[in-house]
Amino acid sequence: MRHLSVLFAIALLLAACGQPGAQRPTAPPITTPAANTVPATSPAPTDIPAASPAPAVASTAPAEGARLVVMAHDSFSISEDVLAAFEQEAGVKVEVLKSGDAGSTLNQAILSKDAPLADVLFGVDNTFLSRALAAGIFLPYESPYLAGLPAELKLDPSNSLLPVDFGYVAINYDKEALAAAGRTPPASLEDLAKPEWRGQLVVQNPATSSPGLAFLLATIAHFGDGPSYSWQDFWRDLRANEVYVSEDWTDAYYTQFSGSSGDGPYPLVVSYSTSPAAEVFFSEGKLSEPPTGNLLVPGGVFQQVEFVGILKGTQNEELARRFVDFMLQPKFQADIPLQMFVYPADPAASLPKVFTSFAEVPAQPEGLSAEQIEQGREAWIEQWTEIVLR
């Protein structure tokens, strides 16, 4: 039995599940992976965050007792001292309004656009980017700190949504369970449909889970619509091979998966490439090596990019701009890895040793453009549901 004290902390950092909206457009044909992907190399680690000279930013002193509301998904996290430093410098009290999973947060922001619940929204990712922009709820803002970020992360030319971090959804495996069975990890996605892996994999429902949707999108980008073997064929084969479907990441990772709590029957699970690093970090010295590994096979990894934007209707636009700037500056960027277990958007931000040692970066993650995802998401989910659940 592995250390249960790890469980809750990791869940808060990693489980940001997304509920897609109700539109059901026709799915476009997918033949090749899109080029909109994050660089395949990890930001170079340094001992001290490499801070470039700060751009000149016009500033207006906030009114005494000013308050800024930041709407975010439930996995948003920031060190108390880092947030306190911003509050003191800006003369503002920041209230974080956690609003459920990533999809629910965006839904609430859209529904309340005529009377915004917050000034800033964090947590829209590239699976919902086009939907968020089409809703017209954000104010464009070209932060002076945007210049230092990789072009591949700047997916919104209007600068209504600015990149803050990125990560990789991937299959994790239980090292001990596979070793006990005398198995090596599968070498490809296709291997998962072979008899020796029957009843070994747990995934999340893409209709209710952000990593579940990301994994589905990875398979769509990889296999396409055929003609010889399509993504639909792959999921039919997985169903026949007794894949288990959880409604969310927490159930999949902590109840069904054998590699964290040790209680579940499935040695393979869709999770994150940073999960092994999180296992070591939250063991508080009990583990020197992660009990889990990453299955970074072609078609099995999807890049998620998270964004921040200023909500239209804010009465605190100047403060909102300062908070967006703060999220892109070295102090916040260096805080990201051990708070949310994803990679900072700033390539100069330092990475902790547990990341450089155990958080693998895939060489060729899959990608689809925001437009492809928006056009196809609902139809793909409906097709997946028909194939796997009905």
ZAVEXDO-213417 format. One record per residue (C-alpha): residue number from 1; chain; residue in three letters; x, y, z. Coordinates in steps of 0.1 Angstrom, whole numbers, plus 5000, padded with zeros to 4 digits. Layout:
# residues N
<atom NUM,A,ALA,<X,Y,Z>>
...
//
This chain:
# residues 390
<atom 1,A,MET,<5000,5000,5000>>
<atom 2,A,ARG,<5015,5033,4990>>
<atom 3,A,HIS,<5013,5064,5011>>
<atom 4,A,LEU,<4978,5077,5011>>
<atom 5,A,SER,<4990,5111,5024>>
<atom 6,A,VAL,<5001,5118,4988>>
<atom 7,A,LEU,<4967,5115,4973>>
<atom 8,A,PHE,<4947,5146,4982>>
<atom 9,A,ALA,<4975,5170,4975>>
<atom 10,A,ILE,<4982,5157,4940>>
<atom 11,A,ALA,<4945,5156,4932>>
<atom 12,A,LEU,<4942,5193,4940>>
<atom 13,A,LEU,<4971,5201,4916>>
<atom 14,A,LEU,<4963,5179,4887>>
<atom 15,A,ALA,<4925,5172,4884>>
<atom 16,A,ALA,<4911,5200,4863>>
<atom 17,A,CYS,<4882,5182,4845>>
<atom 18,A,GLY,<4864,5200,4816>>
<atom 19,A,GLN,<4827,5197,4806>>
<atom 20,A,PRO,<4822,5205,4770>>
<atom 21,A,GLY,<4794,5227,4758>>
<atom 22,A,ALA,<4761,5216,4741>>
<atom 23,A,GLN,<4768,5225,4705>>
<atom 24,A,ARG,<4772,5196,4681>>
<atom 25,A,PRO,<4788,5207,4649>>
<atom 26,A,THR,<4797,5182,4622>>
<atom 27,A,ALA,<4832,5168,4628>>
<atom 28,A,PRO,<4857,5177,4600>>
<atom 29,A,PRO,<4879,5150,4585>>
<atom 30,A,ILE,<4913,5147,4602>>
<atom 31,A,THR,<4941,5134,4581>>
<atom 32,A,THR,<4973,5148,4596>>
<atom 33,A,PRO,<4983,5162,4630>>
<atom 34,A,ALA,<4982,5200,4631>>
<atom 35,A,ALA,<5013,5221,4635>>
<atom 36,A,ASN,<5001,5241,4665>>
<atom 37,A,THR,<5022,5223,4691>>
<atom 38,A,VAL,<5044,5234,4720>>
<atom 39,A,PRO,<5082,5230,4716>>
<atom 40,A,ALA,<5092,5194,4724>>
<atom 41,A,THR,<5121,5205,4746>>
<atom 42,A,SER,<5117,5214,4783>>
<atom 43,A,PRO,<5126,5248,4795>>
<atom 44,A,ALA,<5163,5247,4805>>
<atom 45,A,PRO,<5165,5244,4843>>
<atom 46,A,THR,<5186,5270,4862>>
<atom 47,A,ASP,<5194,5275,4898>>
<atom 48,A,ILE,<5178,5310,4899>>
<atom 49,A,PRO,<5150,5322,4877>>
<atom 50,A,ALA,<5165,5340,4848>>
<atom 51,A,ALA,<5148,5374,4849>>
<atom 52,A,SER,<5152,5397,4819>>
<atom 53,A,PRO,<5150,5434,4825>>
<atom 54,A,ALA,<5113,5443,4832>>
<atom 55,A,PRO,<5095,5460,4804>>
<atom 56,A,ALA,<5084,5495,4811>>
<atom 57,A,VAL,<5047,5493,4822>>
<atom 58,A,ALA,<5025,5523,4827>>
<atom 59,A,SER,<5009,5521,4862>>
<atom 60,A,THR,<4982,5538,4881>>
<atom 61,A,ALA,<4980,5536,4918>>
<atom 62,A,PRO,<4949,5516,4929>>
<atom 63,A,ALA,<4923,5530,4952>>
<atom 64,A,GLU,<4927,5522,4989>>
<atom 65,A,GLY,<4909,5489,4997>>
<atom 66,A,ALA,<4909,5478,4960>>
<atom 67,A,ARG,<4898,5443,4954>>
<atom 68,A,LEU,<4905,5421,4924>>
<atom 69,A,VAL,<4885,5389,4917>>
<atom 70,A,VAL,<4903,5361,4898>>
<atom 71,A,MET,<4880,5334,4885>>
<atom 72,A,ALA,<4898,5300,4880>>
<atom 73,A,HIS,<4893,5263,4879>>
<atom 74,A,ASP,<4896,5243,4911>>
<atom 75,A,SER,<4932,5232,4904>>
<atom 76,A,PHE,<4946,5268,4904>>
<atom 77,A,SER,<4972,5272,4931>>
<atom 78,A,ILE,<4997,5299,4941>>
<atom 79,A,SER,<5021,5301,4970>>
<atom 80,A,GLU,<5008,5325,4997>>
<atom 81,A,ASP,<5040,5346,4998>>
<atom 82,A,VAL,<5040,5350,4960>>
<atom 83,A,LEU,<5004,5362,4960>>
<atom 84,A,ALA,<5011,5384,4991>>
<atom 85,A,ALA,<5040,5401,4973>>
<atom 86,A,PHE,<5017,5411,4944>>
<atom 87,A,GLU,<4990,5423,4967>>
<atom 88,A,GLN,<5015,5445,4986>>
<atom 89,A,GLU,<5030,5459,4955>>
<atom 90,A,ALA,<4997,5466,4937>>
<atom 91,A,GLY,<4979,5477,4969>>
<atom 92,A,VAL,<4950,5453,4962>>
<atom 93,A,LYS,<4933,5423,4978>>
<atom 94,A,VAL,<4930,5394,4954>>
<atom 95,A,GLU,<4901,5370,4958>>
<atom 96,A,VAL,<4903,5337,4939>>
<atom 97,A,LEU,<4869,5325,4928>>
<atom 98,A,LYS,<4873,5288,4922>>
<atom 99,A,SER,<4845,5277,4899>>
<atom 100,A,GLY,<4847,5239,4893>>
<atom 101,A,ASP,<4865,5223,4864>>
<atom 102,A,ALA,<4879,5242,4834>>
<atom 103,A,GLY,<4847,5238,4813>>
<atom 104,A,SER,<4824,5248,4841>>
<atom 105,A,THR,<4845,5279,4848>>
<atom 106,A,LEU,<4842,5290,4812>>
<atom 107,A,ASN,<4805,5283,4811>>
<atom 108,A,GLN,<4799,5304,4842>>
<atom 109,A,ALA,<4819,5333,4827>>
<atom 110,A,ILE,<4799,5331,4795>>
<atom 111,A,LEU,<4766,5330,4812>>
<atom 112,A,SER,<4775,5359,4835>>
<atom 113,A,LYS,<4790,5381,4807>>
<atom 114,A,ASP,<4765,5409,4812>>
<atom 115,A,ALA,<4773,5411,4849>>
<atom 116,A,PRO,<4808,5395,4852>>
<atom 117,A,LEU,<4816,5376,4884>>
<atom 118,A,ALA,<4853,5384,4882>>
<atom 119,A,ASP,<4879,5407,4867>>
<atom 120,A,VAL,<4903,5381,4854>>
<atom 121,A,LEU,<4897,5345,4843>>
<atom 122,A,PHE,<4925,5318,4844>>
<atom 123,A,GLY,<4923,5282,4831>>
<atom 124,A,VAL,<4909,5283,4796>>
<atom 125,A,ASP,<4930,5257,4777>>
<atom 126,A,ASN,<4935,5250,4740>>
<atom 127,A,THR,<4906,5225,4739>>
<atom 128,A,PHE,<4882,5254,4747>>
<atom 129,A,LEU,<4902,5283,4732>>
<atom 130,A,SER,<4880,5290,4701>>
<atom 131,A,ARG,<4848,5287,4721>>
<atom 132,A,ALA,<4861,5312,4747>>
<atom 133,A,LEU,<4871,5337,4720>>
<atom 134,A,ALA,<4838,5332,4701>>
<atom 135,A,ALA,<4819,5342,4732>>
<atom 136,A,GLY,<4835,5376,4731>>
<atom 137,A,ILE,<4840,5379,4769>>
<atom 138,A,PHE,<4876,5390,4770>>
<atom 139,A,LEU,<4894,5423,4765>>
<atom 140,A,PRO,<4925,5422,4743>>
<atom 141,A,TYR,<4957,5431,4762>>
<atom 142,A,GLU,<4992,5428,4748>>
<atom 143,A,SER,<5012,5424,4780>>
<atom 144,A,PRO,<5048,5437,4776>>
<atom 145,A,TYR,<5059,5403,4792>>
<atom 146,A,LEU,<5043,5384,4763>>
<atom 147,A,ALA,<5074,5391,4741>>
<atom 148,A,GLY,<5095,5367,4761>>
<atom 149,A,LEU,<5072,5337,4756>>
<atom 150,A,PRO,<5076,5311,4728>>
<atom 151,A,ALA,<5056,5319,4696>>
<atom 152,A,GLU,<5042,5283,4697>>
<atom 153,A,LEU,<5023,5291,4729>>
<atom 154,A,LYS,<5007,5323,4715>>
<atom 155,A,LEU,<4976,5307,4700>>
<atom 156,A,ASP,<4954,5338,4701>>
<atom 157,A,PRO,<4965,5366,4677>>
<atom 158,A,SER,<4941,5390,4693>>
<atom 159,A,ASN,<4959,5387,4727>>
<atom 160,A,SER,<4925,5383,4744>>
<atom 161,A,LEU,<4939,5351,4760>>
<atom 162,A,LEU,<4976,5350,4770>>
<atom 163,A,PRO,<4995,5317,4777>>
<atom 164,A,VAL,<5006,5310,4812>>
<atom 165,A,ASP,<5016,5274,4814>>
<atom 166,A,PHE,<5015,5241,4795>>
<atom 167,A,GLY,<5016,5204,4802>>
<atom 168,A,TYR,<5012,5169,4787>>
<atom 169,A,VAL,<4984,5144,4791>>
<atom 170,A,ALA,<4998,5109,4788>>
<atom 171,A,ILE,<4994,5073,4799>>
<atom 172,A,ASN,<5010,5064,4832>>
<atom 173,A,TYR,<5019,5028,4842>>
<atom 174,A,ASP,<5025,5010,4875>>
<atom 175,A,LYS,<5061,4999,4874>>
<atom 176,A,GLU,<5056,4973,4902>>
<atom 177,A,ALA,<5025,4958,4887>>
<atom 178,A,LEU,<5041,4953,4853>>
<atom 179,A,ALA,<5073,4939,4867>>
<atom 180,A,ALA,<5053,4914,4889>>
<atom 181,A,ALA,<5035,4903,4857>>
<atom 182,A,GLY,<5068,4900,4838>>
<atom 183,A,ARG,<5057,4927,4813>>
<atom 184,A,THR,<5073,4956,4796>>
<atom 185,A,PRO,<5052,4987,4789>>
<atom 186,A,PRO,<5032,4987,4756>>
<atom 187,A,ALA,<5053,5000,4727>>
<atom 188,A,SER,<5024,5017,4709>>
<atom 189,A,LEU,<4988,5027,4711>>
<atom 190,A,GLU,<4979,4997,4689>>
<atom 191,A,ASP,<4994,4974,4715>>
<atom 192,A,LEU,<4967,4984,4740>>
<atom 193,A,ALA,<4942,4965,4718>>
<atom 194,A,LYS,<4962,4933,4720>>
<atom 195,A,PRO,<4950,4904,4741>>
<atom 196,A,GLU,<4978,4907,4766>>
<atom 197,A,TRP,<4966,4941,4776>>
<atom 198,A,ARG,<4929,4932,4780>>
<atom 199,A,GLY,<4913,4949,4810>>
<atom 200,A,GLN,<4945,4968,4819>>
<atom 201,A,LEU,<4937,5004,4809>>
<atom 202,A,VAL,<4915,5030,4825>>
<atom 203,A,VAL,<4906,5062,4807>>
<atom 204,A,GLN,<4884,5092,4815>>
<atom 205,A,ASN,<4851,5101,4798>>
<atom 206,A,PRO,<4859,5130,4774>>
<atom 207,A,ALA,<4824,5144,4780>>
<atom 208,A,THR,<4832,5150,4816>>
<atom 209,A,SER,<4870,5150,4819>>
<atom 210,A,SER,<4897,5174,4806>>
<atom 211,A,PRO,<4924,5147,4804>>
<atom 212,A,GLY,<4899,5123,4789>>
<atom 213,A,LEU,<4891,5148,4762>>
<atom 214,A,ALA,<4928,5155,4756>>
<atom 215,A,PHE,<4936,5118,4752>>
<atom 216,A,LEU,<4907,5114,4728>>
<atom 217,A,LEU,<4920,5143,4708>>
<atom 218,A,ALA,<4955,5128,4707>>
<atom 219,A,THR,<4941,5096,4692>>
<atom 220,A,ILE,<4921,5116,4666>>
<atom 221,A,ALA,<4952,5136,4656>>
<atom 222,A,HIS,<4972,5104,4654>>
<atom 223,A,PHE,<4948,5080,4636>>
<atom 224,A,GLY,<4926,5105,4617>>
<atom 225,A,ASP,<4895,5093,4599>>
<atom 226,A,GLY,<4911,5063,4582>>
<atom 227,A,PRO,<4909,5049,4556>>
<atom 228,A,SER,<4927,5018,4567>>
<atom 229,A,TYR,<4925,5023,4604>>
<atom 230,A,SER,<4907,5053,4620>>
<atom 231,A,TRP,<4905,5067,4655>>
<atom 232,A,GLN,<4870,5051,4656>>
<atom 233,A,ASP,<4885,5017,4649>>
<atom 234,A,PHE,<4910,5022,4676>>
<atom 235,A,TRP,<4883,5029,4702>>
<atom 236,A,ARG,<4862,5000,4690>>
<atom 237,A,ASP,<4892,4978,4696>>
<atom 238,A,LEU,<4898,4993,4731>>
<atom 239,A,ARG,<4862,4986,4740>>
<atom 240,A,ALA,<4865,4950,4729>>
<atom 241,A,ASN,<4896,4948,4750>>
<atom 242,A,GLU,<4877,4959,4781>>
<atom 243,A,VAL,<4890,4994,4786>>
<atom 244,A,TYR,<4875,5009,4818>>
<atom 245,A,VAL,<4860,5044,4816>>
<atom 246,A,SER,<4860,5067,4847>>
<atom 247,A,GLU,<4840,5099,4849>>
<atom 248,A,ASP,<4869,5120,4861>>
<atom 249,A,TRP,<4907,5119,4867>>
<atom 250,A,THR,<4904,5115,4905>>
<atom 251,A,ASP,<4885,5083,4903>>
<atom 252,A,ALA,<4907,5070,4875>>
<atom 253,A,TYR,<4940,5077,4892>>
<atom 254,A,TYR,<4932,5071,4928>>
<atom 255,A,THR,<4905,5044,4927>>
<atom 256,A,GLN,<4910,5024,4895>>
<atom 257,A,PHE,<4947,5027,4889>>
<atom 258,A,SER,<4970,5004,4908>>
<atom 259,A,GLY,<5001,5027,4907>>
<atom 260,A,SER,<4993,5053,4933>>
<atom 261,A,SER,<4972,5040,4961>>
<atom 262,A,GLY,<4978,5004,4952>>
<atom 263,A,ASP,<4942,4995,4955>>
<atom 264,A,GLY,<4930,4996,4918>>
<atom 265,A,PRO,<4930,4967,4893>>
<atom 266,A,TYR,<4943,4987,4863>>
<atom 267,A,PRO,<4981,4992,4858>>
<atom 268,A,LEU,<4976,5017,4830>>
<atom 269,A,VAL,<4959,5051,4834>>
<atom 270,A,VAL,<4955,5083,4814>>
<atom 271,A,SER,<4970,5111,4835>>
<atom 272,A,TYR,<4999,5136,4831>>
<atom 273,A,SER,<5036,5133,4823>>
<atom 274,A,THR,<5043,5151,4856>>
<atom 275,A,SER,<5024,5126,4877>>
<atom 276,A,PRO,<5056,5106,4885>>
<atom 277,A,ALA,<5073,5137,4897>>
<atom 278,A,ALA,<5043,5146,4919>>
<atom 279,A,GLU,<5044,5111,4934>>
<atom 280,A,VAL,<5080,5117,4946>>
<atom 281,A,PHE,<5075,5153,4957>>
<atom 282,A,PHE,<5045,5146,4979>>
<atom 283,A,SER,<5060,5115,4994>>
<atom 284,A,GLU,<5081,5140,5015>>
<atom 285,A,GLY,<5113,5120,5012>>
<atom 286,A,LYS,<5098,5085,5014>>
<atom 287,A,LEU,<5103,5079,4977>>
<atom 288,A,SER,<5135,5085,4958>>
<atom 289,A,GLU,<5121,5071,4926>>
<atom 290,A,PRO,<5085,5074,4913>>
<atom 291,A,PRO,<5064,5042,4915>>
<atom 292,A,THR,<5049,5052,4881>>
<atom 293,A,GLY,<5063,5058,4846>>
<atom 294,A,ASN,<5052,5075,4814>>
<atom 295,A,LEU,<5041,5058,4783>>
<atom 296,A,LEU,<5051,5084,4758>>
<atom 297,A,VAL,<5041,5065,4726>>
<atom 298,A,PRO,<5031,5082,4693>>
<atom 299,A,GLY,<4995,5093,4695>>
<atom 300,A,GLY,<4993,5089,4733>>
<atom 301,A,VAL,<5003,5124,4744>>
<atom 302,A,PHE,<4985,5157,4740>>
<atom 303,A,GLN,<4997,5192,4748>>
<atom 304,A,GLN,<4975,5214,4770>>
<atom 305,A,VAL,<4981,5251,4771>>
<atom 306,A,GLU,<4964,5273,4798>>
<atom 307,A,PHE,<4956,5309,4793>>
<atom 308,A,VAL,<4946,5340,4813>>
<atom 309,A,GLY,<4923,5368,4801>>
<atom 310,A,ILE,<4907,5400,4813>>
<atom 311,A,LEU,<4869,5398,4814>>
<atom 312,A,LYS,<4849,5425,4797>>
<atom 313,A,GLY,<4829,5446,4821>>
<atom 314,A,THR,<4856,5447,4847>>
<atom 315,A,GLN,<4857,5479,4868>>
<atom 316,A,ASN,<4894,5472,4876>>
<atom 317,A,GLU,<4910,5470,4841>>
<atom 318,A,GLU,<4943,5486,4852>>
<atom 319,A,LEU,<4946,5462,4882>>
<atom 320,A,ALA,<4935,5433,4859>>
<atom 321,A,ARG,<4963,5442,4835>>
<atom 322,A,ARG,<4988,5442,4864>>
<atom 323,A,PHE,<4977,5408,4875>>
<atom 324,A,VAL,<4981,5394,4840>>
<atom 325,A,ASP,<5016,5409,4839>>
<atom 326,A,PHE,<5023,5393,4873>>
<atom 327,A,MET,<5013,5359,4860>>
<atom 328,A,LEU,<5038,5362,4832>>
<atom 329,A,GLN,<5067,5375,4853>>
<atom 330,A,PRO,<5095,5353,4868>>
<atom 331,A,LYS,<5082,5351,4904>>
<atom 332,A,PHE,<5048,5336,4894>>
<atom 333,A,GLN,<5062,5315,4866>>
<atom 334,A,ALA,<5088,5299,4889>>
<atom 335,A,ASP,<5060,5291,4913>>
<atom 336,A,ILE,<5040,5271,4888>>
<atom 337,A,PRO,<5057,5237,4887>>
<atom 338,A,LEU,<5053,5228,4924>>
<atom 339,A,GLN,<5019,5245,4927>>
<atom 340,A,MET,<5001,5231,4896>>
<atom 341,A,PHE,<5026,5205,4883>>
<atom 342,A,VAL,<5027,5219,4848>>
<atom 343,A,TYR,<5054,5238,4829>>
<atom 344,A,PRO,<5058,5276,4830>>
<atom 345,A,ALA,<5052,5294,4797>>
<atom 346,A,ASP,<5084,5314,4802>>
<atom 347,A,PRO,<5114,5293,4790>>
<atom 348,A,ALA,<5137,5312,4813>>
<atom 349,A,ALA,<5118,5301,4845>>
<atom 350,A,SER,<5137,5277,4867>>
<atom 351,A,LEU,<5124,5241,4871>>
<atom 352,A,PRO,<5127,5223,4904>>
<atom 353,A,LYS,<5150,5192,4906>>
<atom 354,A,VAL,<5120,5168,4909>>
<atom 355,A,PHE,<5108,5181,4875>>
<atom 356,A,THR,<5141,5178,4858>>
<atom 357,A,SER,<5146,5143,4872>>
<atom 358,A,PHE,<5111,5127,4869>>
<atom 359,A,ALA,<5088,5149,4847>>
<atom 360,A,GLU,<5095,5136,4812>>
<atom 361,A,VAL,<5089,5158,4782>>
<atom 362,A,PRO,<5076,5139,4751>>
<atom 363,A,ALA,<5095,5143,4719>>
<atom 364,A,GLN,<5064,5144,4696>>
<atom 365,A,PRO,<5031,5152,4713>>
<atom 366,A,GLU,<5000,5153,4692>>
<atom 367,A,GLY,<4982,5186,4684>>
<atom 368,A,LEU,<4951,5199,4668>>
<atom 369,A,SER,<4944,5236,4661>>
<atom 370,A,ALA,<4919,5254,4683>>
<atom 371,A,GLU,<4897,5258,4653>>
<atom 372,A,GLN,<4897,5220,4645>>
<atom 373,A,ILE,<4889,5212,4682>>
<atom 374,A,GLU,<4860,5237,4683>>
<atom 375,A,GLN,<4845,5225,4650>>
<atom 376,A,GLY,<4848,5188,4659>>
<atom 377,A,ARG,<4847,5185,4697>>
<atom 378,A,GLU,<4810,5178,4703>>
<atom 379,A,ALA,<4806,5155,4673>>
<atom 380,A,TRP,<4837,5136,4683>>
<atom 381,A,ILE,<4825,5131,4718>>
<atom 382,A,GLU,<4791,5119,4705>>
<atom 383,A,GLN,<4808,5094,4682>>
<atom 384,A,TRP,<4831,5082,4711>>
<atom 385,A,THR,<4801,5078,4733>>
<atom 386,A,GLU,<4783,5057,4707>>
<atom 387,A,ILE,<4814,5035,4702>>
<atom 388,A,VAL,<4825,5030,4738>>
<atom 389,A,LEU,<4796,5035,4761>>
<atom 390,A,ARG,<4765,5024,4742>>
//
